[in-house]
Amino acid sequence: MIGIISFPPPSMQHRFAIMANGRVAAIISVTFLTSISSLGLYTYISTILDNLKAPSRLHLIGGHGALGGVIGSFSVGYFIDRTAQPKMLMAGIIAIMALAMICIPFALSFPMRSFLPFIL
């Protein structure tokens, strides 16, 4: 049987000391702002769809958005590990998210493709 090694969790003082590192703080800040902007879209998506006179498919859109989030969360580590320029990778991810948000009004007129921006 293979044993599992467990370590005690770091103290709160150690956790805050890590935040003093500028690179760590920058990564957490960008991640936080990107997450807020993504979640902000889903907060107001019903209003956006109503204003666009799109048929309400919120349950499907939410599911596709969650699917995209899961795929992105599990795959981003692979790309970060293999990219020599993580800043460019992050810029590319943010650009894809912005493009997806811009494409929402245009994609809604194509029922089979309307979920693509939400997956992205």
Backbone as XML, in Angstrom:
<?xml version="1.0"?>
<chain id="A" units="angstrom">
  <residue number="1" name="MET">
    <atom name="N" x="0.842" y="-1.181" z="0.000"/>
    <atom name="CA" x="0.000" y="0.000" z="0.000"/>
    <atom name="C" x="0.885" y="1.240" z="0.000"/>
  </residue>
  <residue number="2" name="ILE">
    <atom name="N" x="0.508" y="2.183" z="-0.791"/>
    <atom name="CA" x="1.267" y="3.418" z="-0.900"/>
    <atom name="C" x="0.789" y="4.383" z="0.177"/>
  </residue>
  <residue number="3" name="GLY">
    <atom name="N" x="1.739" y="4.917" z="0.927"/>
    <atom name="CA" x="1.387" y="5.857" z="1.986"/>
    <atom name="C" x="1.209" y="7.259" z="1.442"/>
  </residue>
  <residue number="4" name="ILE">
    <atom name="N" x="0.395" y="8.016" z="2.101"/>
    <atom name="CA" x="0.161" y="9.406" z="1.731"/>
    <atom name="C" x="0.845" y="10.285" z="2.764"/>
  </residue>
  <residue number="5" name="ILE">
    <atom name="N" x="1.704" y="11.151" z="2.268"/>
    <atom name="CA" x="2.418" y="12.058" z="3.154"/>
    <atom name="C" x="1.602" y="13.336" z="3.261"/>
  </residue>
  <residue number="6" name="SER">
    <atom name="N" x="1.317" y="13.723" z="4.477"/>
    <atom name="CA" x="0.582" y="14.975" z="4.651"/>
    <atom name="C" x="1.427" y="15.934" z="5.476"/>
  </residue>
  <residue number="7" name="PHE">
    <atom name="N" x="1.312" y="17.174" z="5.131"/>
    <atom name="CA" x="2.036" y="18.215" z="5.828"/>
    <atom name="C" x="1.029" y="19.134" z="6.507"/>
  </residue>
  <residue number="8" name="PRO">
    <atom name="N" x="1.395" y="19.721" z="7.621"/>
    <atom name="CA" x="0.471" y="20.656" z="8.266"/>
    <atom name="C" x="0.294" y="21.893" z="7.390"/>
  </residue>
  <residue number="9" name="PRO">
    <atom name="N" x="-0.870" y="22.489" z="7.405"/>
    <atom name="CA" x="-1.078" y="23.686" z="6.584"/>
    <atom name="C" x="-0.191" y="24.829" z="7.072"/>
  </residue>
  <residue number="10" name="PRO">
    <atom name="N" x="0.201" y="25.712" z="6.165"/>
    <atom name="CA" x="1.047" y="26.834" z="6.576"/>
    <atom name="C" x="0.269" y="27.787" z="7.486"/>
  </residue>
  <residue number="11" name="SER">
    <atom name="N" x="0.992" y="28.462" z="8.340"/>
    <atom name="CA" x="0.351" y="29.412" z="9.254"/>
    <atom name="C" x="-0.156" y="30.618" z="8.471"/>
  </residue>
  <residue number="12" name="MET">
    <atom name="N" x="-1.055" y="31.365" z="9.089"/>
    <atom name="CA" x="-1.569" y="32.574" z="8.438"/>
    <atom name="C" x="-0.446" y="33.582" z="8.208"/>
  </residue>
  <residue number="13" name="GLN">
    <atom name="N" x="0.491" y="33.660" z="9.123"/>
    <atom name="CA" x="1.623" y="34.577" z="8.972"/>
    <atom name="C" x="2.432" y="34.200" z="7.732"/>
  </residue>
  <residue number="14" name="HIS">
    <atom name="N" x="2.662" y="32.902" z="7.542"/>
    <atom name="CA" x="3.400" y="32.445" z="6.358"/>
    <atom name="C" x="2.614" y="32.726" z="5.075"/>
  </residue>
  <residue number="15" name="ARG">
    <atom name="N" x="1.321" y="32.542" z="5.116"/>
    <atom name="CA" x="0.483" y="32.809" z="3.934"/>
    <atom name="C" x="0.547" y="34.278" z="3.540"/>
  </residue>
  <residue number="16" name="PHE">
    <atom name="N" x="0.461" y="35.173" z="4.523"/>
    <atom name="CA" x="0.538" y="36.603" z="4.214"/>
    <atom name="C" x="1.946" y="37.007" z="3.790"/>
  </residue>
  <residue number="17" name="ALA">
    <atom name="N" x="2.965" y="36.337" z="4.298"/>
    <atom name="CA" x="4.338" y="36.625" z="3.883"/>
    <atom name="C" x="4.532" y="36.300" z="2.402"/>
  </residue>
  <residue number="18" name="ILE">
    <atom name="N" x="3.898" y="35.248" z="1.937"/>
    <atom name="CA" x="3.966" y="34.898" z="0.519"/>
    <atom name="C" x="3.345" y="36.006" z="-0.328"/>
  </residue>
  <residue number="19" name="MET">
    <atom name="N" x="2.277" y="36.618" z="0.167"/>
    <atom name="CA" x="1.608" y="37.696" z="-0.568"/>
    <atom name="C" x="2.506" y="38.929" z="-0.718"/>
  </residue>
  <residue number="20" name="ALA">
    <atom name="N" x="3.531" y="39.057" z="0.128"/>
    <atom name="CA" x="4.438" y="40.203" z="0.030"/>
    <atom name="C" x="5.320" y="40.118" z="-1.212"/>
  </residue>
  <residue number="21" name="ASN">
    <atom name="N" x="5.462" y="38.930" z="-1.762"/>
    <atom name="CA" x="6.226" y="38.763" z="-3.003"/>
    <atom name="C" x="5.462" y="39.453" z="-4.130"/>
  </residue>
  <residue number="22" name="GLY">
    <atom name="N" x="6.097" y="40.370" z="-4.829"/>
    <atom name="CA" x="5.443" y="41.139" z="-5.890"/>
    <atom name="C" x="4.882" y="40.291" z="-7.011"/>
  </residue>
  <residue number="23" name="ARG">
    <atom name="N" x="5.602" y="39.253" z="-7.399"/>
    <atom name="CA" x="5.125" y="38.390" z="-8.493"/>
    <atom name="C" x="3.868" y="37.635" z="-8.081"/>
  </residue>
  <residue number="24" name="VAL">
    <atom name="N" x="3.868" y="37.138" z="-6.854"/>
    <atom name="CA" x="2.689" y="36.414" z="-6.355"/>
    <atom name="C" x="1.499" y="37.361" z="-6.272"/>
  </residue>
  <residue number="25" name="ALA">
    <atom name="N" x="1.710" y="38.556" z="-5.756"/>
    <atom name="CA" x="0.633" y="39.538" z="-5.644"/>
    <atom name="C" x="0.092" y="39.921" z="-7.022"/>
  </residue>
  <residue number="26" name="ALA">
    <atom name="N" x="0.974" y="40.066" z="-8.002"/>
    <atom name="CA" x="0.532" y="40.406" z="-9.359"/>
    <atom name="C" x="-0.306" y="39.276" z="-9.956"/>
  </residue>
  <residue number="27" name="ILE">
    <atom name="N" x="0.135" y="38.042" z="-9.782"/>
    <atom name="CA" x="-0.608" y="36.896" z="-10.324"/>
    <atom name="C" x="-1.983" y="36.792" z="-9.665"/>
  </residue>
  <residue number="28" name="ILE">
    <atom name="N" x="-2.025" y="36.951" z="-8.363"/>
    <atom name="CA" x="-3.303" y="36.876" z="-7.658"/>
    <atom name="C" x="-4.218" y="38.025" z="-8.084"/>
  </residue>
  <residue number="29" name="SER">
    <atom name="N" x="-3.666" y="39.211" z="-8.284"/>
    <atom name="CA" x="-4.474" y="40.366" z="-8.703"/>
    <atom name="C" x="-5.069" y="40.156" z="-10.087"/>
  </residue>
  <residue number="30" name="VAL">
    <atom name="N" x="-4.266" y="39.697" z="-11.027"/>
    <atom name="CA" x="-4.771" y="39.457" z="-12.385"/>
    <atom name="C" x="-5.820" y="38.348" z="-12.370"/>
  </residue>
  <residue number="31" name="THR">
    <atom name="N" x="-5.558" y="37.291" z="-11.623"/>
    <atom name="CA" x="-6.524" y="36.202" z="-11.521"/>
    <atom name="C" x="-7.828" y="36.685" z="-10.910"/>
  </residue>
  <residue number="32" name="PHE">
    <atom name="N" x="-7.733" y="37.484" z="-9.865"/>
    <atom name="CA" x="-8.919" y="38.018" z="-9.198"/>
    <atom name="C" x="-9.735" y="38.894" z="-10.149"/>
  </residue>
  <residue number="33" name="LEU">
    <atom name="N" x="-9.080" y="39.811" z="-10.850"/>
    <atom name="CA" x="-9.804" y="40.704" z="-11.760"/>
    <atom name="C" x="-10.407" y="39.954" z="-12.946"/>
  </residue>
  <residue number="34" name="THR">
    <atom name="N" x="-9.683" y="38.961" z="-13.458"/>
    <atom name="CA" x="-10.216" y="38.160" z="-14.562"/>
    <atom name="C" x="-11.434" y="37.364" z="-14.107"/>
  </residue>
  <residue number="35" name="SER">
    <atom name="N" x="-11.370" y="36.813" z="-12.911"/>
    <atom name="CA" x="-12.506" y="36.054" z="-12.382"/>
    <atom name="C" x="-13.715" y="36.953" z="-12.166"/>
  </residue>
  <residue number="36" name="ILE">
    <atom name="N" x="-13.492" y="38.131" z="-11.625"/>
    <atom name="CA" x="-14.604" y="39.062" z="-11.404"/>
    <atom name="C" x="-15.254" y="39.453" z="-12.725"/>
  </residue>
  <residue number="37" name="SER">
    <atom name="N" x="-14.444" y="39.732" z="-13.750"/>
    <atom name="CA" x="-15.032" y="40.126" z="-15.033"/>
    <atom name="C" x="-15.817" y="38.981" z="-15.657"/>
  </residue>
  <residue number="38" name="SER">
    <atom name="N" x="-15.310" y="37.777" z="-15.532"/>
    <atom name="CA" x="-16.015" y="36.622" z="-16.076"/>
    <atom name="C" x="-17.321" y="36.383" z="-15.329"/>
  </residue>
  <residue number="39" name="LEU">
    <atom name="N" x="-17.274" y="36.429" z="-14.004"/>
    <atom name="CA" x="-18.487" y="36.229" z="-13.212"/>
    <atom name="C" x="-19.461" y="37.393" z="-13.396"/>
  </residue>
  <residue number="40" name="GLY">
    <atom name="N" x="-18.942" y="38.577" z="-13.623"/>
    <atom name="CA" x="-19.803" y="39.732" z="-13.875"/>
    <atom name="C" x="-20.647" y="39.543" z="-15.121"/>
  </residue>
  <residue number="41" name="LEU">
    <atom name="N" x="-20.054" y="38.925" z="-16.126"/>
    <atom name="CA" x="-20.818" y="38.647" z="-17.342"/>
    <atom name="C" x="-22.008" y="37.755" z="-17.030"/>
  </residue>
  <residue number="42" name="TYR">
    <atom name="N" x="-21.793" y="36.708" z="-16.245"/>
    <atom name="CA" x="-22.884" y="35.787" z="-15.926"/>
    <atom name="C" x="-23.913" y="36.412" z="-14.994"/>
  </residue>
  <residue number="43" name="THR">
    <atom name="N" x="-23.515" y="37.406" z="-14.219"/>
    <atom name="CA" x="-24.461" y="38.093" z="-13.348"/>
    <atom name="C" x="-25.501" y="38.852" z="-14.165"/>
  </residue>
  <residue number="44" name="TYR">
    <atom name="N" x="-25.071" y="39.452" z="-15.250"/>
    <atom name="CA" x="-25.953" y="40.306" z="-16.036"/>
    <atom name="C" x="-26.369" y="39.688" z="-17.367"/>
  </residue>
  <residue number="45" name="ILE">
    <atom name="N" x="-26.100" y="38.403" z="-17.560"/>
    <atom name="CA" x="-26.377" y="37.797" z="-18.860"/>
    <atom name="C" x="-27.862" y="37.787" z="-19.203"/>
  </residue>
  <residue number="46" name="SER">
    <atom name="N" x="-28.739" y="37.619" z="-18.217"/>
    <atom name="CA" x="-30.171" y="37.619" z="-18.537"/>
    <atom name="C" x="-30.603" y="38.988" z="-19.039"/>
  </residue>
  <residue number="47" name="THR">
    <atom name="N" x="-30.082" y="40.055" z="-18.448"/>
    <atom name="CA" x="-30.393" y="41.408" z="-18.924"/>
    <atom name="C" x="-29.840" y="41.630" z="-20.324"/>
  </residue>
  <residue number="48" name="ILE">
    <atom name="N" x="-28.625" y="41.151" z="-20.561"/>
    <atom name="CA" x="-28.018" y="41.293" z="-21.887"/>
    <atom name="C" x="-28.849" y="40.551" z="-22.927"/>
  </residue>
  <residue number="49" name="LEU">
    <atom name="N" x="-29.257" y="39.332" z="-22.619"/>
    <atom name="CA" x="-30.056" y="38.556" z="-23.571"/>
    <atom name="C" x="-31.423" y="39.196" z="-23.810"/>
  </residue>
  <residue number="50" name="ASP">
    <atom name="N" x="-32.035" y="39.745" z="-22.764"/>
    <atom name="CA" x="-33.313" y="40.435" z="-22.939"/>
    <atom name="C" x="-33.155" y="41.660" z="-23.831"/>
  </residue>
  <residue number="51" name="ASN">
    <atom name="N" x="-32.098" y="42.413" z="-23.630"/>
    <atom name="CA" x="-31.856" y="43.594" z="-24.458"/>
    <atom name="C" x="-31.565" y="43.234" z="-25.904"/>
  </residue>
  <residue number="52" name="LEU">
    <atom name="N" x="-31.000" y="42.066" z="-26.133"/>
    <atom name="CA" x="-30.700" y="41.607" z="-27.490"/>
    <atom name="C" x="-31.886" y="40.886" z="-28.126"/>
  </residue>
  <residue number="53" name="LYS">
    <atom name="N" x="-32.984" y="40.799" z="-27.388"/>
    <atom name="CA" x="-34.194" y="40.099" z="-27.856"/>
    <atom name="C" x="-33.882" y="38.647" z="-28.210"/>
  </residue>
  <residue number="54" name="ALA">
    <atom name="N" x="-32.991" y="38.060" z="-27.450"/>
    <atom name="CA" x="-32.613" y="36.665" z="-27.683"/>
    <atom name="C" x="-33.529" y="35.759" z="-26.881"/>
  </residue>
  <residue number="55" name="PRO">
    <atom name="N" x="-33.822" y="34.590" z="-27.407"/>
    <atom name="CA" x="-34.624" y="33.650" z="-26.622"/>
    <atom name="C" x="-33.867" y="33.243" z="-25.368"/>
  </residue>
  <residue number="56" name="SER">
    <atom name="N" x="-34.599" y="33.103" z="-24.299"/>
    <atom name="CA" x="-33.965" y="32.798" z="-23.020"/>
    <atom name="C" x="-33.540" y="31.336" z="-22.975"/>
  </residue>
  <residue number="57" name="ARG">
    <atom name="N" x="-32.256" y="31.139" z="-22.880"/>
    <atom name="CA" x="-31.676" y="29.795" z="-22.744"/>
    <atom name="C" x="-30.651" y="29.826" z="-21.621"/>
  </residue>
  <residue number="58" name="LEU">
    <atom name="N" x="-31.011" y="30.504" z="-20.539"/>
    <atom name="CA" x="-30.050" y="30.725" z="-19.466"/>
    <atom name="C" x="-29.527" y="29.432" z="-18.860"/>
  </residue>
  <residue number="59" name="HIS">
    <atom name="N" x="-30.401" y="28.432" z="-18.729"/>
    <atom name="CA" x="-29.946" y="27.176" z="-18.140"/>
    <atom name="C" x="-28.888" y="26.515" z="-19.016"/>
  </residue>
  <residue number="60" name="LEU">
    <atom name="N" x="-29.036" y="26.598" z="-20.322"/>
    <atom name="CA" x="-28.041" y="26.017" z="-21.224"/>
    <atom name="C" x="-26.771" y="26.861" z="-21.257"/>
  </residue>
  <residue number="61" name="ILE">
    <atom name="N" x="-26.950" y="28.174" z="-21.259"/>
    <atom name="CA" x="-25.797" y="29.066" z="-21.290"/>
    <atom name="C" x="-24.972" y="28.901" z="-20.016"/>
  </residue>
  <residue number="62" name="GLY">
    <atom name="N" x="-25.632" y="28.815" z="-18.878"/>
    <atom name="CA" x="-24.915" y="28.607" z="-17.623"/>
    <atom name="C" x="-24.153" y="27.301" z="-17.619"/>
  </residue>
  <residue number="63" name="GLY">
    <atom name="N" x="-24.773" y="26.268" z="-18.146"/>
    <atom name="CA" x="-24.100" y="24.973" z="-18.223"/>
    <atom name="C" x="-22.892" y="24.992" z="-19.136"/>
  </residue>
  <residue number="64" name="HIS">
    <atom name="N" x="-23.028" y="25.659" z="-20.280"/>
    <atom name="CA" x="-21.899" y="25.749" z="-21.200"/>
    <atom name="C" x="-20.793" y="26.628" z="-20.626"/>
  </residue>
  <residue number="65" name="GLY">
    <atom name="N" x="-21.167" y="27.669" z="-19.906"/>
    <atom name="CA" x="-20.172" y="28.510" z="-19.247"/>
    <atom name="C" x="-19.407" y="27.734" z="-18.192"/>
  </residue>
  <residue number="66" name="ALA">
    <atom name="N" x="-20.124" y="26.906" z="-17.438"/>
    <atom name="CA" x="-19.470" y="26.071" z="-16.426"/>
    <atom name="C" x="-18.555" y="25.047" z="-17.075"/>
  </residue>
  <residue number="67" name="LEU">
    <atom name="N" x="-18.997" y="24.458" z="-18.184"/>
    <atom name="CA" x="-18.174" y="23.493" z="-18.908"/>
    <atom name="C" x="-16.876" y="24.157" z="-19.377"/>
  </residue>
  <residue number="68" name="GLY">
    <atom name="N" x="-16.992" y="25.351" z="-19.946"/>
    <atom name="CA" x="-15.798" y="26.082" z="-20.378"/>
    <atom name="C" x="-14.871" y="26.398" z="-19.216"/>
  </residue>
  <residue number="69" name="GLY">
    <atom name="N" x="-15.452" y="26.758" z="-18.077"/>
    <atom name="CA" x="-14.644" y="27.043" z="-16.898"/>
    <atom name="C" x="-13.882" y="25.824" z="-16.401"/>
  </residue>
  <residue number="70" name="VAL">
    <atom name="N" x="-14.541" y="24.683" z="-16.408"/>
    <atom name="CA" x="-13.888" y="23.450" z="-15.962"/>
    <atom name="C" x="-12.769" y="23.066" z="-16.929"/>
  </residue>
  <residue number="71" name="ILE">
    <atom name="N" x="-13.056" y="23.122" z="-18.220"/>
    <atom name="CA" x="-12.027" y="22.795" z="-19.214"/>
    <atom name="C" x="-10.844" y="23.746" z="-19.081"/>
  </residue>
  <residue number="72" name="GLY">
    <atom name="N" x="-11.127" y="25.032" z="-18.935"/>
    <atom name="CA" x="-10.054" y="26.013" z="-18.792"/>
    <atom name="C" x="-9.242" y="25.806" z="-17.533"/>
  </residue>
  <residue number="73" name="SER">
    <atom name="N" x="-9.913" y="25.522" z="-16.430"/>
    <atom name="CA" x="-9.211" y="25.318" z="-15.156"/>
    <atom name="C" x="-8.291" y="24.107" z="-15.205"/>
  </residue>
  <residue number="74" name="PHE">
    <atom name="N" x="-8.744" y="23.044" z="-15.849"/>
    <atom name="CA" x="-7.924" y="21.844" z="-15.894"/>
    <atom name="C" x="-6.822" y="21.922" z="-16.946"/>
  </residue>
  <residue number="75" name="SER">
    <atom name="N" x="-6.999" y="22.721" z="-17.981"/>
    <atom name="CA" x="-6.006" y="22.747" z="-19.056"/>
    <atom name="C" x="-4.995" y="23.884" z="-18.936"/>
  </residue>
  <residue number="76" name="VAL">
    <atom name="N" x="-5.294" y="24.925" z="-18.189"/>
    <atom name="CA" x="-4.389" y="26.067" z="-18.154"/>
    <atom name="C" x="-3.044" y="25.712" z="-17.542"/>
  </residue>
  <residue number="77" name="GLY">
    <atom name="N" x="-3.005" y="24.818" z="-16.582"/>
    <atom name="CA" x="-1.743" y="24.400" z="-15.981"/>
    <atom name="C" x="-0.805" y="23.776" z="-17.004"/>
  </residue>
  <residue number="78" name="TYR">
    <atom name="N" x="-1.359" y="22.975" z="-17.907"/>
    <atom name="CA" x="-0.560" y="22.355" z="-18.969"/>
    <atom name="C" x="0.123" y="23.424" z="-19.811"/>
  </residue>
  <residue number="79" name="PHE">
    <atom name="N" x="-0.635" y="24.453" z="-20.192"/>
    <atom name="CA" x="-0.072" y="25.504" z="-21.039"/>
    <atom name="C" x="0.912" y="26.388" z="-20.279"/>
  </residue>
  <residue number="80" name="ILE">
    <atom name="N" x="0.646" y="26.652" z="-19.023"/>
    <atom name="CA" x="1.570" y="27.458" z="-18.217"/>
    <atom name="C" x="2.902" y="26.730" z="-18.057"/>
  </residue>
  <residue number="81" name="ASP">
    <atom name="N" x="2.847" y="25.421" z="-17.817"/>
    <atom name="CA" x="4.072" y="24.645" z="-17.646"/>
    <atom name="C" x="4.902" y="24.584" z="-18.918"/>
  </residue>
  <residue number="82" name="ARG">
    <atom name="N" x="4.288" y="24.673" z="-20.067"/>
    <atom name="CA" x="5.001" y="24.511" z="-21.327"/>
    <atom name="C" x="5.251" y="25.824" z="-22.060"/>
  </residue>
  <residue number="83" name="THR">
    <atom name="N" x="4.876" y="26.927" z="-21.456"/>
    <atom name="CA" x="5.063" y="28.225" z="-22.087"/>
    <atom name="C" x="6.229" y="28.935" z="-21.429"/>
  </residue>
  <residue number="84" name="ALA">
    <atom name="N" x="7.095" y="29.452" z="-22.255"/>
    <atom name="CA" x="8.231" y="30.200" z="-21.713"/>
    <atom name="C" x="7.822" y="31.619" z="-21.325"/>
  </residue>
  <residue number="85" name="GLN">
    <atom name="N" x="6.658" y="32.052" z="-21.786"/>
    <atom name="CA" x="6.191" y="33.411" z="-21.524"/>
    <atom name="C" x="4.778" y="33.376" z="-20.945"/>
  </residue>
  <residue number="86" name="PRO">
    <atom name="N" x="4.643" y="33.161" z="-19.653"/>
    <atom name="CA" x="3.299" y="33.088" z="-19.067"/>
    <atom name="C" x="2.518" y="34.400" z="-19.180"/>
  </residue>
  <residue number="87" name="LYS">
    <atom name="N" x="3.227" y="35.537" z="-19.260"/>
    <atom name="CA" x="2.526" y="36.822" z="-19.428"/>
    <atom name="C" x="1.812" y="36.869" z="-20.774"/>
  </residue>
  <residue number="88" name="MET">
    <atom name="N" x="2.460" y="36.343" z="-21.804"/>
    <atom name="CA" x="1.818" y="36.304" z="-23.122"/>
    <atom name="C" x="0.636" y="35.344" z="-23.121"/>
  </residue>
  <residue number="89" name="LEU">
    <atom name="N" x="0.765" y="34.242" z="-22.406"/>
    <atom name="CA" x="-0.335" y="33.289" z="-22.299"/>
    <atom name="C" x="-1.535" y="33.939" z="-21.617"/>
  </residue>
  <residue number="90" name="MET">
    <atom name="N" x="-1.289" y="34.648" z="-20.531"/>
    <atom name="CA" x="-2.374" y="35.326" z="-19.819"/>
    <atom name="C" x="-3.003" y="36.400" z="-20.693"/>
  </residue>
  <residue number="91" name="ALA">
    <atom name="N" x="-2.192" y="37.147" z="-21.431"/>
    <atom name="CA" x="-2.726" y="38.160" z="-22.346"/>
    <atom name="C" x="-3.594" y="37.499" z="-23.419"/>
  </residue>
  <residue number="92" name="GLY">
    <atom name="N" x="-3.157" y="36.343" z="-23.901"/>
    <atom name="CA" x="-3.949" y="35.621" z="-24.890"/>
    <atom name="C" x="-5.272" y="35.130" z="-24.328"/>
  </residue>
  <residue number="93" name="ILE">
    <atom name="N" x="-5.251" y="34.638" z="-23.100"/>
    <atom name="CA" x="-6.490" y="34.177" z="-22.465"/>
    <atom name="C" x="-7.458" y="35.335" z="-22.278"/>
  </residue>
  <residue number="94" name="ILE">
    <atom name="N" x="-6.962" y="36.466" z="-21.820"/>
    <atom name="CA" x="-7.825" y="37.632" z="-21.628"/>
    <atom name="C" x="-8.365" y="38.120" z="-22.963"/>
  </residue>
  <residue number="95" name="ALA">
    <atom name="N" x="-7.535" y="38.086" z="-24.016"/>
    <atom name="CA" x="-7.997" y="38.492" z="-25.348"/>
    <atom name="C" x="-9.097" y="37.559" z="-25.859"/>
  </residue>
  <residue number="96" name="ILE">
    <atom name="N" x="-8.936" y="36.260" z="-25.626"/>
    <atom name="CA" x="-9.969" y="35.291" z="-26.044"/>
    <atom name="C" x="-11.262" y="35.543" z="-25.286"/>
  </residue>
  <residue number="97" name="MET">
    <atom name="N" x="-11.155" y="35.823" z="-23.981"/>
    <atom name="CA" x="-12.362" y="36.114" z="-23.194"/>
    <atom name="C" x="-13.051" y="37.385" z="-23.691"/>
  </residue>
  <residue number="98" name="ALA">
    <atom name="N" x="-12.268" y="38.408" z="-23.996"/>
    <atom name="CA" x="-12.846" y="39.662" z="-24.503"/>
    <atom name="C" x="-13.519" y="39.426" z="-25.850"/>
  </residue>
  <residue number="99" name="LEU">
    <atom name="N" x="-12.864" y="38.688" z="-26.734"/>
    <atom name="CA" x="-13.448" y="38.378" z="-28.033"/>
    <atom name="C" x="-14.736" y="37.583" z="-27.878"/>
  </residue>
  <residue number="100" name="ALA">
    <atom name="N" x="-14.740" y="36.631" z="-26.956"/>
    <atom name="CA" x="-15.948" y="35.832" z="-26.714"/>
    <atom name="C" x="-17.094" y="36.726" z="-26.242"/>
  </residue>
  <residue number="101" name="MET">
    <atom name="N" x="-16.808" y="37.663" z="-25.345"/>
    <atom name="CA" x="-17.854" y="38.561" z="-24.854"/>
    <atom name="C" x="-18.374" y="39.466" z="-25.970"/>
  </residue>
  <residue number="102" name="ILE">
    <atom name="N" x="-17.474" y="39.931" z="-26.831"/>
    <atom name="CA" x="-17.874" y="40.788" z="-27.952"/>
    <atom name="C" x="-18.734" y="40.007" z="-28.943"/>
  </residue>
  <residue number="103" name="CYS">
    <atom name="N" x="-18.450" y="38.722" z="-29.108"/>
    <atom name="CA" x="-19.160" y="37.898" z="-30.094"/>
    <atom name="C" x="-20.539" y="37.433" z="-29.642"/>
  </residue>
  <residue number="104" name="ILE">
    <atom name="N" x="-20.877" y="37.630" z="-28.381"/>
    <atom name="CA" x="-22.167" y="37.140" z="-27.884"/>
    <atom name="C" x="-23.339" y="37.645" z="-28.724"/>
  </residue>
  <residue number="105" name="PRO">
    <atom name="N" x="-23.476" y="38.946" z="-29.002"/>
    <atom name="CA" x="-24.640" y="39.396" z="-29.779"/>
    <atom name="C" x="-24.703" y="38.783" z="-31.176"/>
  </residue>
  <residue number="106" name="PHE">
    <atom name="N" x="-23.543" y="38.559" z="-31.798"/>
    <atom name="CA" x="-23.519" y="38.009" z="-33.152"/>
    <atom name="C" x="-23.779" y="36.509" z="-33.156"/>
  </residue>
  <residue number="107" name="ALA">
    <atom name="N" x="-23.309" y="35.823" z="-32.141"/>
    <atom name="CA" x="-23.470" y="34.369" z="-32.081"/>
    <atom name="C" x="-24.898" y="33.960" z="-31.759"/>
  </residue>
  <residue number="108" name="LEU">
    <atom name="N" x="-25.663" y="34.824" z="-31.098"/>
    <atom name="CA" x="-27.022" y="34.454" z="-30.701"/>
    <atom name="C" x="-27.953" y="34.233" z="-31.884"/>
  </residue>
  <residue number="109" name="SER">
    <atom name="N" x="-27.615" y="34.801" z="-33.032"/>
    <atom name="CA" x="-28.479" y="34.597" z="-34.204"/>
    <atom name="C" x="-28.263" y="33.221" z="-34.843"/>
  </residue>
  <residue number="110" name="PHE">
    <atom name="N" x="-27.259" y="32.490" z="-34.404"/>
    <atom name="CA" x="-26.996" y="31.143" z="-34.899"/>
    <atom name="C" x="-27.182" y="30.169" z="-33.739"/>
  </residue>
  <residue number="111" name="PRO">
    <atom name="N" x="-28.347" y="29.517" z="-33.643"/>
    <atom name="CA" x="-28.647" y="28.695" z="-32.463"/>
    <atom name="C" x="-27.597" y="27.636" z="-32.139"/>
  </residue>
  <residue number="112" name="MET">
    <atom name="N" x="-27.036" y="26.980" z="-33.111"/>
    <atom name="CA" x="-26.071" y="25.917" z="-32.832"/>
    <atom name="C" x="-24.711" y="26.471" z="-32.415"/>
  </residue>
  <residue number="113" name="ARG">
    <atom name="N" x="-24.431" y="27.721" z="-32.743"/>
    <atom name="CA" x="-23.147" y="28.316" z="-32.398"/>
    <atom name="C" x="-23.258" y="29.312" z="-31.258"/>
  </residue>
  <residue number="114" name="SER">
    <atom name="N" x="-24.451" y="29.535" z="-30.774"/>
    <atom name="CA" x="-24.660" y="30.587" z="-29.767"/>
    <atom name="C" x="-23.992" y="30.273" z="-28.430"/>
  </residue>
  <residue number="115" name="PHE">
    <atom name="N" x="-23.641" y="29.019" z="-28.206"/>
    <atom name="CA" x="-23.046" y="28.648" z="-26.934"/>
    <atom name="C" x="-21.516" y="28.751" z="-26.944"/>
  </residue>
  <residue number="116" name="LEU">
    <atom name="N" x="-20.920" y="28.885" z="-28.130"/>
    <atom name="CA" x="-19.466" y="28.927" z="-28.243"/>
    <atom name="C" x="-18.821" y="30.045" z="-27.419"/>
  </residue>
  <residue number="117" name="PRO">
    <atom name="N" x="-19.339" y="31.283" z="-27.444"/>
    <atom name="CA" x="-18.707" y="32.315" z="-26.612"/>
    <atom name="C" x="-18.736" y="31.985" z="-25.127"/>
  </residue>
  <residue number="118" name="PHE">
    <atom name="N" x="-19.757" y="31.292" z="-24.685"/>
    <atom name="CA" x="-19.867" y="30.958" z="-23.274"/>
    <atom name="C" x="-18.921" y="29.822" z="-22.888"/>
  </residue>
  <residue number="119" name="ILE">
    <atom name="N" x="-18.663" y="28.917" z="-23.809"/>
    <atom name="CA" x="-17.681" y="27.859" z="-23.556"/>
    <atom name="C" x="-16.289" y="28.458" z="-23.507"/>
  </residue>
  <residue number="120" name="LEU">
    <atom name="N" x="-16.022" y="29.411" z="-24.422"/>
    <atom name="CA" x="-14.703" y="30.060" z="-24.417"/>
    <atom name="C" x="-14.483" y="30.843" z="-23.157"/>
  </residue>
</chain>
